Amino acid sequence: MTEPESDKPTDPVDAWLTALEARHLAELRPAEVARALRALSSAYVERRDRLARGAALDGAGKRAAFALFYGPFHFLLVRAIVRELGLAASGIDLIADLGCGTGVAGAAWALECAPHPRIFGIERHPWAADEARQTCRALGVEADIRCGDLTRIRFPARASAVVAAYTANELQDEARAALLREILAAHGRGTRALIVEPIAKSALPWWPEWAAAVRAAGGREDEWRFPIALPGITGRLDRAAGLDHRELTARSLYLGHH
Ligand SMILES: C[S@@+](CC[C@H](N)C(=O)[O-])C[C@H]1O[C@@H](n2cnc3c(N)ncnc32)[C@H](O)[C@@H]1O
């Protein structure tokens, strides 16, 4: 006998998106958020220097666009990469999420593992750090989110995994070099590491050096292209802002367990 529709367990991701939409669209119209998304999307392409100073998150419209669009977008992307690379391993009990933003990368990885690992997130923007706490709560993942600079806060040495999604490119050269050293040292202690960045039209100048270091440590470099139908409010905003994503693309570096 098939279960009646209403008795089916709710997908935590659907429930998360519905709650996000209700919270962020309580005081904003979708058209305002779509306009902010267009601005944010061109800022990502053209004005990375301003982003580094947190300008991406100044204002309710941009925050809503970040939470409702980039959050779920990055969530789906990291989940797809985790699935392709087979990272849903047992024995992962703590994931450090560096520059966690709204908390989606760590949560996407954690949700693929059973039991779900805990998250240790570091995020310097107080609004995003608070949003990350709400993301993890909504998705049923236990999290300790620290609001501060990832160049100053160390993630726990016992972390089984570390993820940095769209973070390394926002750092100054020196801080980025220090992050690579920290990741390689953590890998030496047995921590897995996943780094995700966009396949930018203009190349990330630091990427080849990171890729070479990761390969030398036994890791891998990938480029991804996943066909996608963006769900719910994320898809509606995508269309309203004229972005019309048909696929998710990214590049990643992964250092496995040894
Ligand atoms: C493009 S967002 C990506 C967020 C999230 N990882 C994701 O995939 O959606 C980059 C995040 O890194 C944070 N960030 C940048 N530099 C940082 C630093 N030095 N310390 C802590 N967080 C930082 C920013 O505030 C922002 O939330």
The ligand as an SDF file (V2000), in Angstrom:
LIG
                    3D

 27 29  0  0  0  0  0  0  0  0999 V2000
   31.4240   33.9030   -1.2960 C   0  0  0  0  0  0  0  0  0  0  0  0
   31.0580   33.6180    0.4010 S   0  0  0  0  0  0  0  0  0  0  0  0
   30.8680   31.8430    0.4270 C   0  0  0  0  0  0  0  0  0  0  0  0
   30.1330   31.3820    1.6440 C   0  0  0  0  0  0  0  0  0  0  0  0
   29.8910   29.8800    1.7570 C   0  0  0  0  0  0  0  0  0  0  0  0
   31.1340   29.1600    1.9810 N   0  0  0  0  0  0  0  0  0  0  0  0
   29.1660   29.3480    0.5510 C   0  0  0  0  0  0  0  0  0  0  0  0
   29.6890   28.4610   -0.1160 O   0  0  0  0  0  0  0  0  0  0  0  0
   28.0510   29.8090    0.2690 O   0  0  0  0  0  0  0  0  0  0  0  0
   32.6130   33.8450    1.2320 C   0  0  0  0  0  0  0  0  0  0  0  0
   32.4440   34.0020    2.7300 C   0  0  0  0  0  0  0  0  0  0  0  0
   33.7210   34.0440    3.3500 O   0  0  0  0  0  0  0  0  0  0  0  0
   33.6650   35.0010    4.3900 C   0  0  0  0  0  0  0  0  0  0  0  0
   35.0410   35.4440    4.6350 N   0  0  0  0  0  0  0  0  0  0  0  0
   35.8730   36.0750    3.7680 C   0  0  0  0  0  0  0  0  0  0  0  0
   37.0560   36.3170    4.3560 N   0  0  0  0  0  0  0  0  0  0  0  0
   36.9670   35.8290    5.6190 C   0  0  0  0  0  0  0  0  0  0  0  0
   37.8680   35.7860    6.7240 C   0  0  0  0  0  0  0  0  0  0  0  0
   39.0980   36.2970    6.6430 N   0  0  0  0  0  0  0  0  0  0  0  0
   37.4470   35.2130    7.8740 N   0  0  0  0  0  0  0  0  0  0  0  0
   36.2040   34.6760    7.9750 C   0  0  0  0  0  0  0  0  0  0  0  0
   35.3100   34.6920    6.9700 N   0  0  0  0  0  0  0  0  0  0  0  0
   35.6780   35.2670    5.8040 C   0  0  0  0  0  0  0  0  0  0  0  0
   32.7700   36.0960    3.8530 C   0  0  0  0  0  0  0  0  0  0  0  0
   32.2230   36.9020    4.8980 O   0  0  0  0  0  0  0  0  0  0  0  0
   31.7120   35.2720    3.1110 C   0  0  0  0  0  0  0  0  0  0  0  0
   30.6130   34.9580    3.9340 O   0  0  0  0  0  0  0  0  0  0  0  0
  1  2  1  0
  2  3  1  0
  2 10  1  0
  3  4  1  0
  4  5  1  0
  5  6  1  0
  5  7  1  0
  7  8  2  0
  7  9  1  0
 10 11  1  0
 11 12  1  0
 11 26  1  0
 12 13  1  0
 13 14  1  0
 13 24  1  0
 14 15  1  0
 14 23  1  0
 15 16  2  0
 16 17  1  0
 17 18  1  0
 17 23  2  0
 18 19  1  0
 18 20  2  0
 20 21  1  0
 21 22  2  0
 22 23  1  0
 24 25  1  0
 24 26  1  0
 26 27  1  0
M  CHG  2   2   1   9  -1
M  END
$$$$
